[in-house]
Amino acid sequence: MFQSSASRWCIAVGFIIALGPVRADDQIPANHWPGEQGLTWASIAKLPNWRGLWYPDPKSFRESDQAISNPKHTPYSAPLTPKWEAYRLAHAAAPGGFPANASKANAALCLPDGMPALMQAPHGFEFFYAPGRVAIVAENGEVRHIYTDAGAHPDDPDDTWEGDSIGHWEGDTLVVDTIAIKPVAEIFMGLPNASDKTHVVERIHLNAQKEIQVDTVVTNPDEFTKPFAYTRTWQSEPGRAVEYVCLEGNRATPSGTIDLTPPAGL
Amino acid sequence: MRIAKTVFFAAAAGMIFIPAALAHHSYAVFNRKKTEVSVAMVRLLEWKNPHVWLWVLMPGTGGAPKLWGLEATDIGSLKRGGWSKNTVKTGDKVKVAFHPLLSGQAGGSLVSITLPDGTVTTPYGPPGAGGGPPQ
């Protein structure tokens, strides 16, 4: 819904006055984007219906795999700084086309992928709406809380695995802006965020093939020479979400070996 | 069940896309250039994440049965490939193809399995189906 210029001005003045070393959540400027923003249940009813489970399609898996493990530069490669490209190449050349440091990768240690790696992980995803909120729930238990009622990030937020995400709707597209990501969270498997300066902007919509399309731009001057832009698509997946509790039966060890202890009774 | 009857060599011929870099852990511990094939008797399908393990008895030195652990993918990938916790049961006689561990231990990465009814499948579903990756 459109705001009058006077009310926008008042909000802007209020925002400036409210700025301080620590900004309480109720002082964060609100989402004033036009159109349906899902701030009420009535508004949510008019948002795109993304109900159900979504799973990365084979094309997305291939492109993610190319970005991670292909020793050559491909159209899917990340524009890494020399330091981080050397890091990636050192690991991409490992036997099996697998990052040599994969035993230290978050997934092998049953840690979260974090952002932005989560959005290309091989799990099912579901979207849930509530007034002022969109949640993206991954089968591995990671949850992204996207605040659609906020017009700005909090001041000096704590770094977290999924970062601080604010979102708004531009018609049928959900635009998500994420900052404050812990460096230990990964860009993709085996490649950490170089620092907490990673900024992720995603435009998410249902494309003509009826797939969820996530157009992503990742920036971090400590890691990339230019914005890392890529698209991942998720196909509709029948059935229910599959529970994934990594620690239940993880046989991968931090040293890279496999624990072959048979189950009791064998 | 989406498991299809097809020829066994399809899986071993590399028709399946397996983006190892998206897997749960490094596959460098396996000899991915070598595929061993053996008859086997199922002891247990260990239906747990992050990876399901198939425990089987295979003929060892002198023909004595030896316990092997074969790693499949996560439950989600298996279910999407048509598997269930009941796809095999204790005592089933199957044929398995796997990449052995480089360490020489009695373990490997499951490539495909021929079920008692002759159906062949992989940890990603029917051979050539182009299913998702391991984790």
Interface residues (C-beta under 8 A of the other chain):
Chain A: Y55 P56 P58 F61 R62 S64 D65 I68 S69 A92 A94 P95 G96 G97 F98 P99 A100 A102 S103 A105 A107 A108 C110 Q120 A121 P122 H123 G124 E139 M189 G190 E237 G239 V242 E243 Y244 V245 C246 E248 G249 N250 R251 A252 G256 T257 I258 L260 P262 P263 L266
Chain B: F17 P19 A20 A21 L22 A23 H24 H25 S26 Y27 A28 V29 F30 R32 R43 L44 E46 K48 N49 P50 H51 W53 W55 L67 G69 E71 D74 I75 G76 S77 K79 R80 L101 S103 Q105 A106 G107 G130 G131 G132 P133 P134 Q135
